[in-house]
Amino acid sequence: MRVTIDQSGRFVIPKAVRDRLRLEAGTAVEIVEDGAGLRIEPVPPD
């Protein structure tokens, strides 16, 4: 899927993906740079 980064460096994870992965406002995620690009992973709750 393709999204656009805004002037502040932000992008929106599409709602269907947020719903499927149960990502809600305030959910912590980790952004990992690997050789092919970026990977976004939810951080498990404590």
C-alpha positions, 0 to 999 in steps of 0.5 A: 500500500502507498501512503504520503508523508506530510510536511511534519514527517507523519503518515497515516496507517489506513483504518483497515490496517489499524483495525486488523492489527488492533492499533488504537490512539496511544499504541506504542510502535517501534520503527525498525530500519532493515535493509529493504526499508522500514518495518513498523511493529506494535510494542507489547503492553507491559 
